[in-house]
Amino acid sequence: MNKVDVVNESIPIFIKISEGIKDHILSGDIKEGEKLPSTTQISSEYDINIATVNKGVNVLVSEGIVYKKRGIGMFVNEGAVDKLINERRKTYKEKYIVSALEEAKRLKYTVEELQAMVQEVYQPEA
C-alpha cells in the first residue's frame, strides 16, 4: 500500500486509511475475495496507532466493502469493486464536473470546444 497522505490534516487519518484501501481495491492491487493486510501490518508500516487503523477498516466493514473472518483477518467482499465504482460515480459529477463547467462558463468556452477538449485528452483504457 502507498503511504498515507498526511499533508491534508483536515481529513482524519482513519478516513485516509479507508479511502486508501478503497483505492487499492479499485486499482486491482487488492482483489475481491483477497485478504487485506493485517491492521498490525498497516499500523507498523505507516507508524499509525492500531486503534486508528481498526477504525478505518471498520468503516469499510460498515459500508459492506470488507468482512471479517474471525481469527483469520479481513477480506474484500464480492461485488466491492462495483459498489465502489457506483459510490464514486455519484460524487464525481459534483466534485469535479460542476466546478470545471463553472470555470468553463467564466472562460466562455462553448459546448463544442469542451467536447473537443474531452476528446483530445480522454484516452479510455483498452
Legacy VTK file of the C-alpha trace (Angstrom):
# vtk DataFile Version 3.0
C-alpha trace
ASCII
DATASET POLYDATA
POINTS 126 float
0.000 0.000 0.000
1.090 3.584 -0.615
1.996 5.925 2.195
-0.964 7.579 3.888
-1.289 11.226 2.822
-0.568 13.163 5.993
-0.322 16.527 4.226
-4.066 17.219 4.294
-4.605 17.358 8.032
-8.286 18.289 7.727
-9.133 14.687 6.794
-8.961 12.249 9.740
-6.305 9.553 9.378
-8.823 6.722 9.742
-10.718 8.106 6.709
-7.439 8.320 4.751
-6.821 4.671 5.621
-10.258 3.535 4.465
-10.017 5.622 1.277
-6.527 4.273 0.602
-7.753 0.692 0.893
-10.671 1.536 -1.414
-8.185 2.921 -3.953
-6.213 -0.333 -3.788
-9.385 -2.352 -4.344
-10.427 -0.189 -7.312
-6.966 -0.381 -8.889
-6.901 -4.168 -8.542
-3.981 -4.212 -6.096
-6.321 -5.978 -3.673
-8.882 -8.181 -5.398
-12.342 -9.290 -4.346
-12.036 -12.290 -2.060
-8.451 -11.418 -1.100
-7.264 -10.827 2.430
-6.352 -7.300 3.445
-3.012 -6.644 5.117
-3.487 -7.037 8.868
-4.204 -3.976 10.954
-0.912 -4.654 12.740
0.957 -4.633 9.409
-0.677 -1.378 8.331
-0.078 0.159 11.758
3.629 -0.648 11.807
4.232 0.107 8.108
2.804 3.631 8.369
3.584 4.250 12.042
-0.103 4.783 12.846
-1.847 3.794 16.054
-3.537 0.403 15.637
-6.815 1.775 17.025
-6.841 4.330 14.196
-6.220 1.596 11.619
-9.009 -0.504 13.155
-11.359 2.473 12.952
-10.524 2.905 9.244
-11.092 -0.775 8.490
-14.345 -0.739 10.477
-15.603 1.998 8.155
-15.131 -0.471 5.287
-16.948 -3.191 7.223
-19.906 -0.885 7.906
-20.033 0.035 4.193
-20.031 -3.640 3.182
-16.708 -3.385 1.351
-14.853 -5.881 3.555
-15.846 -8.573 6.013
-14.105 -10.253 8.924
-13.337 -13.945 9.217
-12.859 -14.445 12.922
-9.271 -15.374 13.723
-8.189 -15.138 10.063
-8.499 -11.500 9.003
-10.392 -9.075 6.817
-11.377 -9.918 3.243
-12.747 -7.916 0.318
-16.404 -8.693 -0.353
-17.544 -9.960 -3.738
-19.116 -7.031 -5.562
-16.974 -4.473 -3.712
-15.488 -3.054 -6.924
-18.909 -2.391 -8.469
-20.100 -0.888 -5.198
-17.082 1.426 -5.036
-17.426 2.468 -8.673
-21.100 3.309 -8.162
-20.289 5.243 -4.978
-17.565 7.292 -6.655
-19.608 7.942 -9.793
-22.284 9.544 -7.613
-19.817 12.056 -6.187
-17.717 12.555 -9.340
-20.143 14.950 -11.022
-20.463 17.233 -8.007
-16.813 17.068 -7.033
-15.240 17.601 -10.461
-17.617 18.279 -13.334
-19.736 21.039 -11.803
-16.750 23.160 -10.736
-14.963 22.570 -14.062
-18.028 23.660 -16.015
-18.473 26.745 -13.842
-14.914 27.767 -14.708
-15.510 26.917 -18.391
-18.511 29.269 -18.395
-16.396 32.060 -16.895
-13.832 31.440 -19.653
-16.646 31.483 -22.245
-15.990 28.027 -23.685
-18.681 26.643 -25.948
-20.055 23.130 -25.533
-18.336 22.194 -28.785
-14.969 23.441 -27.518
-15.410 21.474 -24.295
-16.321 18.327 -26.221
-13.228 18.774 -28.401
-11.041 19.124 -25.296
-12.500 15.994 -23.737
-11.945 14.014 -26.941
-8.379 15.308 -27.159
-7.491 14.436 -23.563
-9.593 11.386 -22.709
-7.953 8.085 -23.586
-10.110 5.199 -22.326
-8.340 2.033 -21.227
-8.378 -0.720 -23.826
LINES 1 127
126 0 1 2 3 4 5 6 7 8 9 10 11 12 13 14 15 16 17 18 19 20 21 22 23 24 25 26 27 28 29 30 31 32 33 34 35 36 37 38 39 40 41 42 43 44 45 46 47 48 49 50 51 52 53 54 55 56 57 58 59 60 61 62 63 64 65 66 67 68 69 70 71 72 73 74 75 76 77 78 79 80 81 82 83 84 85 86 87 88 89 90 91 92 93 94 95 96 97 98 99 100 101 102 103 104 105 106 107 108 109 110 111 112 113 114 115 116 117 118 119 120 121 122 123 124 125
